[in-house]
Amino acid sequence: EPSTSCCSCCRRRRRIVVLAERPVREMQAQLRLHFRTQDPQGAYKRLYCVSYREGCKSHRIELMKVCASAAEHILCMCSAETDSSSDHEAIRTLLALGALPEAIKADVWAEMHSRESARVVRQILPAAQGIVARHAVHHMLALRALVPSVGFAWLRMSTSNTRSGSKVSQLFLVKAPAALYGYPVKDIYRFFPDAAVCGVKVPSSMGDDANKMKAPSHHLEEGDELVMLSSSQHAAGHCILPETPPDFTTTSSLKAKRRGSNVLMDDGQIRLGPAADGPLTVLVIGCPDDFVDLLEIIDVYAASGSEVHLLSTRSLQWRESCVQTHLSRVGKVDFERISVTHYVGRRRDTTVLERLPLASADCALILSEREGEQEDAVDSDSRNLTIAINLFHVLEELADVIKKNRQNKYLKKCKLVTEIQDPKSQVMLAGNSNVRKVGSFVFTSAHETGVFAIAVACKDVYDLFIKLIDPDPKTNAGSILATPVSKVLMGRNESLSFFDLYRMVSEVCNGSLLGWRRSKEMHPVLNPSNKDVPLDWESQSRDELIILLPPPHQGHVVFEEVPKEDPTEDLIKDPKYAPRLETSRMSSITLARQSPAHSAPTTRKSSKESYALQEEEEDLAPIPGMLKCPTNESESVQASFSLSLPYPQ
């Protein structure tokens, strides 16, 4: 945007300066081409806020020429082809910034490929922070193949690209409205028509628990920040304030009993959906420099006995050396749940692809592998597209055998996921449905930039984002998982709105509903519109709900019949909340819509009680995030012990 200043000289000042070892005209042309393809309506015309300078970003003199000391934000982006040289280049730039005559007052963000290199960033320059976006994107790649709905949700949350026509869904922090003080977190979902309520963030000053999520039973108070999934900051803060005090006595006649989580399985697997049940056969075609990091992530999400078949042109000696070096850094001797079988050959050759166990494969990952020093991203993308098309046709020829082998599998065909890097490849795929039907394509460079942008926009959101996607129990803030809708409907067919399903998910597993994937739709939907409009749901369908489950230490819930209690008495006695509870009013969203879904809690009250009795008689399969309710004292001790099982490192 232009600067609103008093003179024409000030108006000509630019707000963004790009310093790179490339010709200025080339940088201008590429940026304009990118914005033309992103927004054909002419967004590139607004690029007058950007200026360009050719020079080395790791030279102190060049940084002084662009007034780096006066900048508000400094972004050090990777430009080298290999991970090691890229991190080395970023560290050189940080040293040059630290050597400037004037101290750096800006927030400095350095893109790193290695987590080991990211640790030294703050020691070199205290104002800097290393962002390892590639590790987060590896999680998305693995989940897109192993648990497709969850992987799609993470990809949608990490980018603002709306070319596909779907609505943007990202995490935002919003201060809790004063009118909601005293409400439990799990009861405020109806007041936000344009966002999905994820929870309340623990303040940054709370040490190890900083930027995690508070329990859903937490009552809102002054200073709380809500974590919202929405299309924009404005939409996330759109709240229809209540008009009457919260009636806790009529929300449910069931009382929660806390118990452990089975997201962490007995063998150490992090199970995020039924697609990852049982041993899996995973094909990995391509061997980038950081392929071991992806194998370690697959080892986290796959069950014991799973097999990974790795095909690449790189030598076995180089691969074994990379595996042993990486595992030794994390204190491991071998992978815990997966076994890796190596293949050497040309990946585009169909005769080589046929050597892989295609008939039993659950998913296939085609990764970008540079086969020459002068190769660029377009060359790698061209090869990956060729491999994907060839593999798709080979799988089509084996369709009858695959269908027979997968009769008892959750996914009825092999999930094919291909990595794409260059924006021009993304433009081509957007307009070519024949290629898109081959499988799913993940534009890793765009998502790495998206993760980097999240960090620059709001550090607290970035920290929460990383803690949600990282299964490490020391930093875990919860888990996003997919579960069949039958686990919530419990054998019933009903017409339910998003708000109704949110309430039921909260009651069943203490989680927050983020969206769903209907079996008749191609992609999942996060933060759907018209949240009060009821939709038809069948218990026997293959529809999935996408849920944010709280951390294991907060427990997940089942319900049993107990006498009703009135928790508002303690709140009314508290002078902090009493005035607000007396003056708050009934939600206008109910009055505005008058949808049948809004009367569902009262019209289905008797049926809910009968379903509770039915749950006592039947041994229902647990939802991901719940263990079977203990029936005696010994089982209760065993269930509580499951909380102490360690996550895989």
C-alpha angles and dihedrals in degrees: 000000000000119000114253100222137146099255139039091245091061091045090058092058115112125227099205125048120191115202116187141138093255133097114274094232091053092052091048093048094049094048093048091047091050094051091045091056093042094048116017089186090076111271088150089074089074092065092101086098089069126078127186135214129184113223147100112287092206093059115095094215093055091050090051090052091059092044095242091172090063096050122113095210130018120196119193107199127191119252104160121100100230129055096237096048091045093054090045090053092051092050090050089054092051090051090052091050090051090052095057116120092239121053117254111251096173129097106258121206120188122193110224133180099200124060088210091058091047090062093065096050097086092044090056095044117011092204092056132088127194117229116203097193093160093068092054091048089052088059089052092049093050094046092046087061101035101035104014099188094051092045091051091050092054092047090051091049093052101055140051094205109129099178091116089062095241122125120265114251118190138151119264135176118229128180111244110255113247090234089065097054108127096027118119112246091240092059102052099074094099093060094065110064095173101044142047112236110231099176143269122305121231108239118263090243094067097091115219092008093053116131093010124121126268120229116279088240091061113121113228117251139171114300096025117139119209120220107221134184106215146132095255143359090257093052091047091057096046103116129173100211121226121252102200133043116272112272103214094170096067101042094084141343090213125095121212121244112196121227140159131288127249094199080100106059127207092260092051096259118147099225112200101167147355091267088073095052116127130357113330133206109220125187117206113189111188136034115224121180092266098042092124091064089058092048090052090052091050087051089058097052100035125083125243114283094034118145129216118197111198121198121187143136091238120104123264091234092058092048094049090049091053092047095050093045093050096045092048090056091058094041098254133128097197141350114287104221108009134067119208123217116192128215128185121207148092108304095210093057111100092207088059092046090053089062088070120088093258096157093062099032116127096190142354128214118200108198131192111258121178109222096186139031093239094048118117134199094271091058091050092048092050090054093046092051090050091050092048093051093046092047091047092056092046089052090048090056089054094045096118094049092045092049091053094047094048101049091113095038125103092226111053096205140027112281109229117203121180127192116227124184113173120079091222089061088052091053091050093051092048090062099037115075092175091066095039092059089064091077144287122323123205117199096209098181091055092049092047088054089047092054089047090051091051089055093049094046096050125355093199092055090048092051090049091046092053093046091051094050095041114082093203106126091215091064102020115133097178139298134267109216142164123234132177112260088234090074088064100036091047096208098324132118111216145161105240136167126218089262091053092050091046090056092047093049090050091052096045102045108359089248136132121244112231101172144299147248115230114208092232093053126079099223137026120259120226123198094000122210123246093034093182095055111102121231129194114258126187121201093215095052126103093241115137133207120216109218137182107219120200121243117285093250090063092055130218125251148237125181139236132180113268135157113279118261131199109226091176091080093073091045094050090051089054107087088208093069105019097087092049094047090051096048102036116106140212119287111268091208090074092049093046098049105030087192120172086237090067093059092048096098092060099037092049097044096106093043090052090057091050090050090053089055090047090054090056091055099043130060098228120193110254122250115241102274096037136087125207110277109257113247099195141021096268093051089048091056091048092050093051091049090061089072090069095057109116124239116237113268 
